[in-house]
Amino acid sequence: MGISRNLLLWASENPWMRAHVPKWKFVRSAIKKFMPGENVSDALHAAKLFNEGSIPAIFTRLGENINHLSEGLEVRNNYLELIDKISEQKLDIEISLKLSQLGFDSDFEETYERFKSITEKVKEKLGNMIWIDMEGSAYTEKTIFFYKKIREEFDNVGLCVQAYLYRTEKDLEDLMNIDANIRLVKGAYKEPADIAFKLKKDVDENYLHLAKLMLRQKGKKNVRIAFGTHDENLCSQIIKEAKHYSVSKEQVEFQMLYGIKPNYQQNLANHGHKVRVLISYGDFWYPWYMRRLAERPANVWFVLKNIF
């Protein structure tokens, strides 16, 4: 892992920087590269424009690790109101959220009931899928357990898994046995070397290996698979492997962040591939923003251009 990536991940967790950096004007200006605005209305407007270009969206409200269980209730209510707004505007938008936003650190059962109420409304009002974001490795085991439990009641739930963890191949094989809907990402948290690949080339190699396992499963069963990457080389290899496993291009789904390679996103969509753009909103964006920079430190130059 490069020094710049380590530094950015450290900055994402530093309490002083979390409290002060979001107030700096040039940082608030630079964040617009990755999100259209802090308000739901900003996100909805952006999603409408993408929908017009045949690119559906995924919404996530930024935030994690709430301090009080009551805060998770407010997050739940926010998502329930959001579902109504999406339904009213008849937009193709899915929802993705972190369990720690709903109170996962404090109460498993309460978190389950809150997530269940959101999932029920998604199925009723939108008729699409809700995704569970994977957080740091301390959450991996219990998040997978949570997914298996909710999957017994609902078929419209997907789970994110991270290619940089050594354990993910075993987890993926286990999840495929229950016909799980999977989004594969590289991973954006600072993890120790004994549980995660540290070199980019190793993460990329494992990502492609896991993608092949998913494509093989997709060729046999009616499951949803999605690839969360902006790496054009990886995307090309995944498209090539999909043909090998007789997976049509309409079934090869790429999920990419708002503001990252928008022309490439549109090009994939124009060629018949399914692309969903992940649009974030909310005012707790700093740690998420720093992890986005850490995924590709070259994006720091965008910030520097805003300074000068």
TIMARTI-357421 format. One record per atom (N, C-alpha, C): residue in three letters; z, x, y. Coordinates in steps of 0.2 Angstrom, whole numbers, plus 2048, in hexadecimal, padded with zeros to 3 digits. Layout:
<nodes>
ALAZXY...
</nodes>
This chain:
<nodes>
MET8008047FAMET800800800MET800804806GLY7FC80380BGLY7FB807811GLY801806816ILE80280C81AILE80780C81FILE807806823SER801804826SER8007FE82ASER8027F8827ARG8007F7821ARG8027F181DARG80A7F081DASN80D7F681BASN8147F681AASN8187F4821LEU8157F7826LEU8187F682DLEU8177EF82FLEU8117EC82DLEU8107E582FLEU8157E082BLEU8167E2825LEU81A7DD821LEU8217DE823TRP8237E4825TRP82A7E5827TRP82B7E182DALA8267E1832ALA8267DE838ALA8277D6837SER8247D4832SER8247CC830SER82B7CA82EGLU82F7CF82CGLU8367CD82AGLU83B7CF82FASN83A7D3834ASN83F7D6838ASN8417D083DPRO8487CF83DPRO84B7C9841PRO8497CA848TRP84A7D084BTRP8497D1852TRP8427CF854MET83D7D2850MET8367D0852MET8357C9851ARG8377C684CARG8367BF84BARG8387BB851ALA83E7BD854ALA8417B985AALA83D7BB860HIS83A7C1861HIS8377C3867HIS8307C3868VAL82D7C5863VAL8257C6863VAL8217C0864PRO8237BA861PRO81F7B4863PRO81F7B286ALYS8247B586ELYS8247B3875LYS81F7B7879TRP81C7BD876TRP8187C187ATRP8117BE87BLYS80E7BE881LYS8087BA882LYS8027BC87FPHE8017C387EPHE7FB7C587APHE7FC7C3873VAL8027C3870VAL8027C1869VAL8017BA868ARG8037B686DARG8017AE86DARG7FA7AD86ESER7F77B2871SER7F07B1872SER7EC7B386CALA7EE7B9869ALA7EB7BB863ALA7EC7B685DILE7F17B385DILE7F27AE857ILE7ED7A9856LYS7E97A885CLYS7E47A385CLYS7DE7A5857LYS7DE7AB855LYS7D97AD850LYS7DA7AA849PHE7E17A8848PHE7E27A6841PHE7E479F841MET7E679C847MET7E7794847MET7E579184DPRO7E378B84DPRO7E0788853PRO7E5786858GLY7EB785856GLY7F178485AGLY7F7782857GLU7FD78185AGLU803780857GLU804778855ASN800774858ASN80176D857ASN7FC76A851VAL7FE76484EVAL7FA761849VAL7F475F84CSER7F475C853SER7EE75A856SER7E8760856ASP7EB766857ASP7E676C857ASP7E376D850ALA7E776C84BALA7E576D844ALA7E0768842LEU7E1762844LEU7DD75C842LEU7D675D846HIS7D675F84CHIS7D0760850HIS7CC76584DALA7CF76B84BALA7CB770847ALA7C976E841ALA7CD76A83DALA7CA768836ALA7C4763837LYS7C475F83CLYS7BF75A83DLYS7B875E83ELEU7B9764842LEU7B3768843LEU7B076B83DPHE7B576D838PHE7B3770832PHE7B076B82DASN7B376582DASN7B1760829ASN7A975E82BGLU7A875E831GLU7A175D833GLU79C762831GLY79F76882FGLY79B76E82DGLY79B76E825SER79E769822SER79E76881BSER7A376D818ILE7A876F81CILE7AE773819ILE7B476F81APRO7B776D814PRO7BE769815PRO7C376E816ALA7C976B817ALA7CF77081AALA7D576F815ILE7DA774816ILE7E0773814ILE7E5774819PHE7EA77081APHE7EF77181FPHE7F677481DTHR7F9778820THR80077A81FTHR80477B825ARG80A778825ARG80E77982BARG81278082ALEU81278482FLEU81578B82ELEU81C78A82EGLY82078E82AGLY82778E82AGLY829790823GLU82F792822GLU83279481BGLU83979581CASN83D795816ASN844796816ASN84879381BILE84878C81BILE84C789820ILE85478A81FASN857789824ASN85F78B824ASN863785822HIS86177F823HIS865779821HIS86077481DLEU863771818LEU85F76D814LEU85C767818SER86076581ESER85D760822SER856761825GLU855768826GLU84F76A829GLU849768825GLY84A76981EGLY845767819GLY84376081ALEU84875C81BLEU84675481CLEU841753822GLU842757827GLU83E75782DGLU83775982BVAL83675F827VAL830761825VAL82C75C820ARG83075981CARG82D754818ARG82A74E81CASN82E74C821ASN82C746825ASN826748829ASN82574F82BASN82075182FASN81975182ATYR81A752824TYR814752820TYR81274B81ELEU81774681DLEU81673F81CLEU81273C822GLU81473E828GLU81073C82EGLU80973F82FLEU80974582DLEU80274982DLEU7FD745828ILE800743822ILE7FB74081DILE7F8739820ASP7FD736824ASP7FA730827ASP7F573182CLYS7F5736830LYS7F1738835LYS7EA73B832ILE7EA73E82CILE7E4740829ILE7E173A826SER7E5736823SER7E2730820SER7DE72B826GLU7E272B82CGLU7DF727831GLU7D872A834GLN7D8730834GLN7D2733836GLN7CC735831LYS7CE73382ALYS7CA733825LYS7C773A824LEU7CB73F824LEU7C9746824LEU7CB74981DASP7C674E81BASP7C8751814ASP7CC757815ILE7D3755814ILE7D875A815ILE7DD75A810GLU7DF76080DGLU7E4760808GLU7EA76380BILE7F0763808ILE7F676680BILE7F876B806SER7FB771809SER7FE776805SER805778809LEU80A779805LEU81077A808LEU81577F804LYS81A782807LYS81F786804LYS825782802LEU8277837FCLEU82D77F7FALEU8337807FESER834787800SER83A789804SER83A78580BGLN83578280DGLN83577E813GLN838777812LEU83877580BLEU83B76E80ALEU84376F807GLY845775807GLY84C776805GLY84D7797FEPHE84877D7FCPHE8487807F5PHE84E7857F4ASP8507887F9ASP85578D7F9ASP85C7897F8SER85D7837FASER8637807F9SER86477B7F4ASP85E7777F2ASP85F7717EDASP8587707EAPHE8587727E4PHE8527717E0PHE8507697E0GLU8557657DEGLU85375E7DCGLU85175B7E3GLU85575C7E8GLU8537597EFGLU84C75B7F1THR84A7627F0THR8447647F1THR83E7617EDTYR8407607E7TYR83B75C7E2TYR83A7557E5GLU83F7517E7GLU83E74B7E9GLU83A74A7F0ARG83B74F7F4ARG8377507FAARG8307517F9PHE82F7567F5PHE8287587F3PHE8257527EFLYS82874F7EBLYS8267497E7LYS8237437ECSER8277427F1SER82573D7F6SER81F73F7FAILE81E7457FBILE8187477FFILE8127477FATHR8137497F4THR80E7497EFTHR80B7417EDGLU81073D7EDGLU80E7367ECGLU80A7337F2LYS80C7357F8LYS8087327FDLYS8017367FEVAL80173C7FCVAL7FA73F7FCVAL7F673C7F7LYS7F873A7F1LYS7F47377ECLYS7F27307EEGLU7F772C7F1GLU7F57257F4GLU7F17257FALYS7F27297FFLYS7EE729805LYS7E872D805LEU7E8733802LEU7E3738803LEU7DF7387FCGLY7E27377F7GLY7DF7387F0GLY7DC73F7EFASN7E07447F1ASN7DE74B7F0ASN7E474F7EDMET7E47557EEMET7E975A7EBMET7EE75C7F1ILE7F475E7EEILE7F97617F2ILE7FA7687EFTRP7FB76D7F3TRP7FC7747F0TRP8037777F1ILE80577A7ECILE80C77E7EDILE80A7857EFASP80C7887F5ASP80B78F7F6ASP8107937F2MET80E7997F0MET81379D7EDMET8167A27F2GLU81C7A37F2GLU8207A77F7GLU8217AE7F4GLY8267B27F6GLY8287B87F4GLY82A7B87ECSER82A7BE7E9SER82B7BE7E2SER8327BB7E0ALA8377BA7E4ALA83D7B77E2ALA83C7B07E1TYR8377AD7E3TYR8367A67E2TYR8317A47DCTHR82E7A97DATHR8287A87D5THR82A7A47CFGLU8307A67CBGLU8327A37C5GLU83479C7C7LYS83879A7CCLYS83A7947CDLYS83578F7D0THR8307927D3THR82A78E7D6THR82678C7D0ILE8247907CBILE82078E7C5ILE8247897C1PHE82B78A7C1PHE82F7847BDPHE82E77E7C1PHE82E77E7C8PHE82E7787CCPHE8277757CBTYR8227797CBTYR81B7777CATYR81A7737C3LYS81D7767BELYS81C7737B7LYS82076C7B7LYS82576C7BALYS8297657BBLYS8257607BEILE8227627C4ILE81F75D7C8ILE81875B7C5ARG8157607C1ARG80F75F7BEARG8107597B8GLU8167587B6GLU8177537B1GLU81674C7B3GLU81774C7BAGLU8167457BDGLU8107447C1PHE80D74A7C4PHE8077497C8PHE80174E7C6ASP7FB74C7C6ASP7F67507C4ASP7F27537CBASN7F57517D0ASN7F17537D7ASN7F57587DAVAL7F875D7D6VAL7FC7637D9VAL7F97697D7GLY7F876E7DCGLY7F67757DAGLY7FB77A7DCLEU7FA7807D9LEU7FF7857DALEU7FB78C7DBCYS7FE78F7E0CYS7FC7967E2CYS7FF79B7DEVAL7FB7A07DBVAL7FD7A67D8VAL7FB7AC7DBGLN7FE7B27DAGLN7FD7B87DEGLN7FB7BD7DAALA7F57C07DBALA7F27C57D7ALA7F57CC7D7TYR7F97CD7DCTYR7FD7D47DDTYR8037D47D8LEU8057CF7D5LEU80B7CF7D1LEU8097D17CATYR80C7D57C6TYR80A7D77C0TYR80B7D17BBARG8107CD7BCARG8117C77B8ARG80C7C27B8THR8087C27BDTHR8037BC7BETHR7FF7BA7B8GLU7FC7BF7B5GLU7F87BE7AFGLU7FB7BA7AALYS8017BB7A8LYS8057B77A4LYS8077B07A6ASP8097B07ADASP80A7AA7B0ASP8047A57B0LEU7FE7A87B1LEU7F87A47B1LEU7F67A27ABGLU7F77A67A5GLU7F57A379FGLU7FA79E79DASP80079E79FASP80579979DASP8037927A1LEU8017937A7LEU7FF78D7ABLEU7F978A7A9MET7F478E7A7MET7EE78B7A4MET7EF78779EASN7F478879AASN7F6784795ASN7F877D796ILE7FA77C79DILE7FC77579FILE7F67727A4ASP7F07767A4ASP7EB7747A8ASP7ED7737AFALA7F07797B1ALA7F27797B8ALA7EC77A7BDASN7ED7777C3ASN7E87797C9ASN7EA77F7CCILE7E67847CDILE7E878A7CFILE7E478D7D5ARG7E87907DAARG7E57947E0ARG7E779B7DFLEU7E279F7DELEU7E47A67DDLEU7E37AA7E4VAL7E97AD7E6VAL7E97B27ECVAL7EB7B97EALYS7EA7BD7EFLYS7EC7C47EELYS7F47C57EEGLY7F77C27F3GLY7FE7C37F4GLY7FF7C67FBALA8047C47FFALA8057C6806ALA80C7C8807TYR8117C9802TYR8187CB803TYR8197D2801LYS81E7D5804LYS8207DC803LYS8247DC7FCGLU8217DF7F7GLU8247DF7F0GLU8257E67EDPRO82A7E77E9PRO82B7ED7E6PRO8267EF7E1ALA8257F67E0ALA8207F97DCALA8217F77D5ASP8277F57D3ASP8287F47CCASP8267EC7CAILE8247E87CFILE8217E27CDILE81B7E07D0ALA8187E47D4ALA8127E37D8ALA80D7E97D8PHE8077E87D8PHE8027ED7D9PHE8027EF7E0LYS8027F57E2LYS8027F87E9LYS7FC7FA7ECLEU7F77FC7E7LEU7F07FE7EALEU7EC7F87EALYS7E87F87F0LYS7E37F27F1LYS7DE7F27EBLYS7DC7F77E9LYS7D77F77E3LYS7DA7F47DDASP7E07F57DCASP7E37F37D6ASP7E47EB7D6VAL7E67E97DDVAL7E77E27DEVAL7E07DE7DDASP7DB7E17E0ASP7D47DF7DFASP7D27DE7D8GLU7D37E37D4GLU7D17E37CDGLU7D57DE7C9ASN7DB7DD7CBASN7DF7D87C7ASN7DD7D17CATYR7DB7D07D0TYR7D97CA7D3TYR7D27C87CFLEU7CE7CC7CELEU7C87CA7CALEU7C97C97C3HIS7CD7CD7C0HIS7CF7CB7B9HIS7D27C47B8LEU7D77C27BDLEU7DA7BC7BDLEU7D57B67BEALA7D07B87C3ALA7CB7B37C4ALA7C77B17BELYS7C57B67BALYS7C17B57B4LYS7C57B17AFLEU7CC7B27AFLEU7D07AD7AALEU7CF7A67ADMET7D07A57B3MET7CF79E7B6MET7C879B7B5LEU7C379F7B6LEU7BC79D7B5LEU7BB79B7AEARG7BE79F7A9ARG7BD79D7A2ARG7C17967A1GLN7C77957A4GLN7CA78F7A3GLN7C67897A6LYS7C378A7ACLYS7BF7857AFLYS7B97837ABGLY7B67887A8GLY7B17877A3GLY7B278279ELYS7B978279CLYS7BB77E796LYS7BE777798LYS7C277779ELYS7C677179FLYS7C476F7A7ASN7C67697A8ASN7C57667AFASN7CC7677B3VAL7CC76D7B5VAL7D27707B9VAL7CF7727C0ARG7D37727C5ARG7D17757CCARG7D377C7CCILE7CE7807CEILE7D07877CFILE7CD7897D6ALA7D178D7DAALA7CF78F7E1ALA7D07977E2PHE7CC79A7E6PHE7CD7A17E7PHE7CF7A27EEGLY7D57A47F0GLY7D77A67F6GLY7D57AD7F8THR7CF7AF7FBTHR7CE7B57FCTHR7C87B5802HIS7C87BA806HIS7C37BB80BHIS7BE7C1809ASP7C07C4803ASP7BC7CA801ASP7B57C87FEGLU7B07CA802GLU7AA7C8800GLU7A77CB7FAASN7A97D17F8ASN7A87D47F2ASN7AB7D07ECLEU7B17CE7EDLEU7B47CA7E8LEU7B17C37E7CYS7B07C07ECCYS7AC7BA7ECCYS7A67BA7E8SER7A27BF7EASER79B7C07E6SER79C7C17DFGLN7A17C57DDGLN7A37C67D6GLN7A57C07D2ILE7A97BC7D6ILE7AC7B67D3ILE7A67B17D2ILE7A17B17D7ILE79B7AC7D6ILE7977AE7D0LYS7967B57CFLYS7937B87CALYS7967B67C3GLU79D7B77C3GLU7A07B57BDGLU7A07AE7BBALA7A07AA7C0ALA7A07A27BFALA79A7A07BBLYS7947A47BDLYS78E7A27B9LYS78E7A47B2HIS7927AA7B1HIS7937AC7AAHIS7977A77A6TYR79C7A47A9TYR7A079F7A6TYR79E7987A6SER7977977A9SER7947907AASER79878C7AEVAL79B78F7B3VAL79E78B7B8VAL79A78A7BESER7987847C0SER7937827C5SER7967857CCLYS7917867D1LYS7947897D7LYS7987847DBGLU79777D7DAGLU79A7787DDGLU7A27787DBGLN7A377B7D5GLN7AA77C7D3GLN7AD7827D4VAL7AA7877D8VAL7AD78D7DAVAL7AF78C7E1GLU7B678C7E1GLU7B978A7E8GLU7BC7907EBPHE7BA7917F1PHE7BD7967F5PHE7C27937FBGLN7C87967FCGLN7CC793801GLN7CE799806MET7CC79880CMET7CC79E811MET7D079B817LEU7D37A081ALEU7D779F820LEU7D279D826TYR7D479982ATYR7D1797831TYR7D179E835GLY7CB79F837GLY7CA7A583CGLY7C77AB838ILE7C87AB832ILE7C67B182EILE7BF7B082BLYS7BA7B482DLYS7B37B482BLYS7B07AD82BPRO7B07A9830PRO7AE7A2831PRO7A67A282FASN7A27A7831ASN79B7A782FASN79A7A7827TYR79E7AB824TYR79E7AC81DTYR7A07A681AGLN7A57A381CGLN7A779C819GLN7A279781AGLN79E79781FGLN799792820GLN79379381CASN79279A81BASN78C79C816ASN78E79A80FLEU79479B80DLEU795799806LEU795791805ALA79778E80AALA79678680AALA78F78480AASN78B78780EASN78478680EASN780787808HIS78378C804HIS78078D7FDHIS7837897F8GLY7877847F9GLY7897807F4GLY7907817F1HIS7937867F4HIS79A7887F1HIS79F7847F5LYS7A47827F2LYS7AA77E7F5LYS7AE7837F9VAL7AF7817FFVAL7B3786803VAL7B8781807ARG7BE783807ARG7C477F80BARG7C778480FVAL7C7782816VAL7CA78781BVAL7D278581BLEU7D678A81BLEU7DD78981CLEU7DF789823ILE7E1784826ILE7E378382DILE7EB78282DSER7EE787831SER7F5787832SER7F7784839TYR7FD781839TYR7FF77E840TYR80777F840GLY80A77E845GLY81177F846GLY81378584AASP81978584CASP81C78A851ASP81F79084DPHE820790847PHE823795843PHE81E799840TRP81A79C844TRP8147A0841TRP8157A7841TYR81A7AA844TYR81A7B2844TYR81A7B583DPRO81E7B4839PRO81E7B7832PRO8187B682ETRP8157B082FTRP80F7AF82CTRP8097B382FTYR8097B3835TYR8047B7839TYR8047BE837MET80A7C1837MET80B7C8835MET8087CA82EARG80A7C582AARG8077C6823ARG7FF7C6822ARG7FC7C1827ARG7F57C1827ARG7F27C882ALEU7F57CB82ELEU7F37D1831LEU7F47D782BALA7F97D6828ALA7FB7DB822ALA7F67DA81DGLU7F37D581BGLU7EE7D4816GLU7E87D8818ARG7E67D881FARG7E07DC821ARG7E27DF828PRO7E57E5827PRO7E87E982DPRO7E37EA833ALA7DC7EA831ALA7D77EA836ALA7D77E583BASN7DA7DF839ASN7DB7DA83EASN7E07DB844VAL7E37E1843VAL7E87E3849VAL7E37E584FTRP7DD7E784ETRP7D97E8853TRP7D77E2857PHE7D77DD854PHE7D67D6858PHE7DC7D585DVAL7E27D785BVAL7E87D685FVAL7E87DB865LEU7E67E1863LEU7E57E6868LEU7E07E586ELYS7DB7E286CLYS7D67DF870LYS7D97DA875ASN7DD7D6873ASN7E07D1877ASN7E57D487CILE7E87DA87AILE7ED7DE87FILE7E97E0885PHE7E37E3883PHE7DF7E6889PHE7D97E288C
</nodes>
